[in-house]
Amino acid sequence: MIRTPWRRRDEPLDHAELARLLPAPGDPELSLDRLSGLEEHLMSEIRNLTPDASPGAGTPTPDAIPEAPFAAAREEARDLRPVRRSRRRPVLAGAGAALVLVAAGVTALAGGFGGPGGPGSAAAPPAGAVPAPVVQVARGTTEGLAGAVHDISGAAARAELPEPRPGQFLYVRSEVSWMVTWDGADGKNESYVEDLHPREVWMSPDGDKGWLVEPYKEATGRDGITLDDPGPVRPSLNAPSYDYLRTLPTDPDLLLKKIYDETEGEGRNPDQQAFTTIGDLLREQVVPPKLAAGLYRAAARIPGVVLIDDSVDAVGRAGVAIARADETDGARTEWIFDRETYAYMGERIVQTRDAEGVKKGTVRGRTAVTDRAVVDAVKQRPAASAPGDRPAPPAPSAGT
């Protein structure tokens, strides 16, 4: 899974997140009803244990947060952040969660019940939700993939990005919508999506401080919530900071080996997990140009990755896409790029076959990056980005 946040969340809980936060089930594939029950129970416990995160209430200290039943989640706390929104991994993307506070606040922020890719279940459609859009599933092909990746990675490597200084913040603004499933009175699942809405994230280069504004999510309020870490968390592929990304190799073969090695055992299969990990690193982040180029070239080496000639981001911008379908549930993640500049524009997740109560062609999630910059403080916006606005497409960039 949305399953961002992350979203994720960070992003809402999905199969992988539940597997990480709860004891491993005896059966590797829980029923949707069982998963829904576990999700709602966990969220209920979080709400009961988490102090009020509304503006003025202050941020609880680590000592003020109960250890049980979330001690096991402490090491994965940052995985629940919006910057770590992932679909089928123990994260939450990419993304990219201050202990229980952020687990409570952000988990419900980036994807309703479903988050990036993984549908959840609701007793009724959430307020503002609308029926999920259904599109024609475009055919993916490896023909032209190498040339497209060459152009995309070349544009990423040439991008001129501001270098954040200590004390500054990376700012990313997106329009997002993720899917939930509604269990109708007749027992049939109906796919609904959140109304398209803005999401703004500020993160310090070291990843220790941040802020999330997503008014559509009740848990954030109008002013947003802190993403500050209450304690040191070692950066990793599952919890990247800008400073951490600068330490990664840029050679695609070395990158891919590191990703496969460090995500071994995660997700449903190694290839899908590698693709998801790269997407998490790019989704809600400002990526150093040479690393972004290496990540795109690494993605092209993953079996099953294809080129989609026609895809559309959340605000209707058409482009080409690098994509891969999850063999287990048929959900295809598409990274969308401008046809002329090859800048990353956003992401779309499309169901390629009927599965898990979701019909073929259903758009399970969609995003559009509308602004990215370096600013001097949290809640400070570039001149072009004001709350409620939908700015013009961003200049060619190495990542989101």
Backbone hydrogen bonds, N-H to C=O, Kabsch-Sander energy under -0.5 kcal/mol:
donor,donor_aa,acceptor,acceptor_aa,energy
3,R,1,M,-9.9
3,R,116,P,-2.4
6,W,8,R,-0.8
6,W,82,P,-1.1
7,R,5,P,-5.3
7,R,8,R,-0.9
7,R,82,P,-0.6
9,R,5,P,-0.6
9,R,6,W,-1.4
9,R,10,D,-7.2
9,R,80,L,-0.9
10,D,80,L,-0.9
10,D,92,L,-0.6
11,E,92,L,-0.5
18,L,14,D,-2.7
19,A,15,H,-2.0
20,R,16,A,-1.4
21,L,17,E,-2.6
22,L,18,L,-2.3
30,L,28,P,-0.6
35,L,31,S,-2.6
36,S,32,L,-2.7
37,G,33,D,-2.1
38,L,34,R,-2.4
39,E,35,L,-2.6
40,E,36,S,-2.5
41,H,37,G,-2.2
42,L,38,L,-2.5
43,M,39,E,-2.7
44,S,40,E,-2.0
45,E,41,H,-2.3
46,I,42,L,-2.4
47,R,43,M,-2.5
48,N,44,S,-2.0
49,L,45,E,-1.7
50,T,46,I,-1.9
57,A,54,S,-2.4
64,A,61,T,-1.2
65,I,62,P,-1.3
70,F,67,E,-0.7
71,A,67,E,-0.6
73,A,70,F,-1.1
74,R,70,F,-0.6
74,R,71,A,-1.3
76,E,73,A,-0.6
77,A,74,R,-1.4
79,D,76,E,-1.5
80,L,76,E,-0.5
80,L,77,A,-1.9
81,R,78,R,-2.0
83,V,5,P,-0.6
83,V,96,G,-1.4
84,R,5,P,-1.2
84,R,81,R,-2.0
84,R,93,A,-1.2
84,R,94,G,-1.1
84,R,95,A,-3.2
85,R,4,T,-2.5
85,R,82,P,-1.0
85,R,95,A,-2.5
86,S,3,R,-0.8
86,S,84,R,-0.6
87,R,1,M,-0.9
91,V,89,R,-2.7
92,L,84,R,-1.0
94,G,84,R,-2.1
94,G,85,R,-0.8
94,G,95,A,-1.3
94,G,96,G,-0.5
95,A,84,R,-9.9
95,A,93,A,-2.4
99,L,97,A,-1.6
101,L,98,A,-0.9
102,V,98,A,-1.9
103,A,99,L,-2.2
104,A,100,V,-2.7
105,G,101,L,-3.1
106,V,102,V,-2.2
107,T,102,V,-0.9
107,T,103,A,-0.6
108,A,104,A,-0.6
108,A,105,G,-0.5
109,L,10,D,-0.7
109,L,106,V,-2.3
110,A,10,D,-2.0
110,A,106,V,-1.0
114,G,111,G,-1.1
114,G,179,M,-0.5
115,G,111,G,-3.9
117,G,115,G,-1.4
118,G,114,G,-0.9
122,A,181,T,-1.9
129,A,126,P,-2.4
130,V,193,V,-2.4
132,A,191,S,-2.6
135,V,361,G,-2.8
138,A,136,Q,-0.8
141,T,307,L,-1.8
145,L,142,T,-1.7
146,A,142,T,-0.6
148,A,144,G,-2.2
149,V,145,L,-2.8
150,H,146,A,-2.0
151,D,147,G,-2.1
152,I,148,A,-2.8
153,S,149,V,-2.9
154,G,150,H,-1.9
155,A,151,D,-2.2
156,A,152,I,-2.2
157,A,153,S,-2.4
158,R,154,G,-1.5
159,A,155,A,-0.7
159,A,156,A,-0.8
161,L,159,A,-0.8
168,Q,165,R,-2.5
169,F,375,V,-2.9
170,L,203,M,-3.4
171,Y,373,A,-3.2
172,V,201,V,-2.2
173,R,371,D,-2.9
174,S,199,R,-2.7
175,E,368,A,-2.3
176,V,197,H,-2.8
177,S,366,R,-1.6
179,M,115,G,-0.5
179,M,364,R,-1.7
180,V,192,Y,-3.5
181,T,120,G,-0.7
182,W,190,E,-3.6
183,D,122,A,-1.9
183,D,181,T,-0.5
184,G,182,W,-1.1
184,G,188,K,-2.5
187,G,184,G,-2.0
190,E,182,W,-2.7
192,Y,180,V,-2.7
192,Y,190,E,-0.6
193,V,130,V,-3.2
194,E,178,W,-2.4
197,H,176,V,-2.1
199,R,174,S,-2.3
200,E,213,V,-2.7
201,V,172,V,-2.3
202,W,211,W,-2.6
203,M,170,L,-2.1
204,S,209,K,-2.9
207,G,204,S,-1.8
211,W,202,W,-2.1
212,L,225,I,-2.5
213,V,200,E,-2.6
217,K,214,E,-2.4
218,E,216,Y,-0.6
220,T,217,K,-1.6
221,G,217,K,-0.9
224,G,220,T,-0.9
225,I,212,L,-2.2
227,L,210,G,-2.4
228,D,210,G,-0.5
229,D,208,D,-2.7
236,S,239,A,-0.9
239,A,236,S,-0.8
243,D,205,P,-2.8
245,L,241,S,-2.5
246,R,242,Y,-1.6
247,T,244,Y,-1.8
248,L,245,L,-1.2
255,L,251,D,-2.6
256,L,252,P,-2.5
257,K,253,D,-2.1
258,K,254,L,-2.2
259,I,255,L,-2.5
260,Y,256,L,-2.7
261,D,257,K,-2.6
262,E,258,K,-2.7
263,T,259,I,-1.4
264,E,261,D,-0.8
266,E,263,T,-2.4
273,Q,269,N,-2.2
274,A,270,P,-2.2
275,F,271,D,-2.1
276,T,272,Q,-2.5
277,T,273,Q,-2.5
278,I,274,A,-2.1
279,G,275,F,-2.2
280,D,276,T,-2.4
281,L,277,T,-1.8
282,L,278,I,-1.3
283,R,279,G,-2.0
284,E,280,D,-0.6
285,Q,282,L,-0.7
287,V,285,Q,-0.7
291,L,288,P,-0.5
292,A,288,P,-2.4
293,A,289,P,-2.3
294,G,290,K,-1.9
295,L,291,L,-2.6
296,Y,292,A,-2.2
297,R,293,A,-2.0
298,A,294,G,-2.3
299,A,295,L,-2.4
300,A,296,Y,-1.6
301,R,297,R,-0.5
301,R,298,A,-1.3
302,I,299,A,-1.6
305,V,302,I,-1.7
306,V,323,A,-2.8
307,L,141,T,-3.2
308,I,321,A,-3.0
309,D,307,L,-0.5
311,S,319,G,-2.5
313,D,317,R,-2.2
314,A,367,T,-1.5
316,G,313,D,-1.8
318,A,316,G,-0.5
319,G,311,S,-2.5
320,V,337,F,-1.7
321,A,308,I,-2.6
322,I,335,W,-1.9
323,A,306,V,-2.6
323,A,321,A,-0.5
324,R,333,T,-1.6
326,D,331,A,-2.5
327,E,325,A,-0.5
330,G,326,D,-2.5
332,R,330,G,-0.6
332,R,350,V,-3.4
333,T,324,R,-2.2
333,T,331,A,-0.6
334,E,332,R,-0.5
334,E,348,R,-3.1
335,W,322,I,-3.0
336,I,334,E,-0.6
336,I,346,G,-2.8
337,F,320,V,-3.1
338,D,343,A,-2.5
342,Y,338,D,-1.4
344,Y,397,S,-0.7
345,M,336,I,-3.2
346,G,336,I,-1.2
347,E,367,T,-0.7
348,R,334,E,-2.1
349,I,365,G,-2.7
350,V,332,R,-2.5
350,V,348,R,-0.5
351,Q,362,T,-2.5
352,T,330,G,-3.0
352,T,350,V,-0.5
355,A,358,V,-2.4
358,V,355,A,-2.6
361,G,351,Q,-3.8
362,T,359,K,-2.0
363,V,133,P,-2.8
364,R,349,I,-2.3
364,R,362,T,-0.9
365,G,349,I,-1.1
366,R,177,S,-2.2
367,T,347,E,-2.6
368,A,175,E,-1.5
369,V,345,M,-2.9
370,T,173,R,-2.5
370,T,368,A,-0.6
371,D,173,R,-1.5
373,A,171,Y,-2.2
375,V,169,F,-2.8
380,Q,377,A,-1.6
385,S,382,P,-1.5
386,A,384,A,-0.6
389,D,386,A,-2.3
400,T,282,L,-2.4
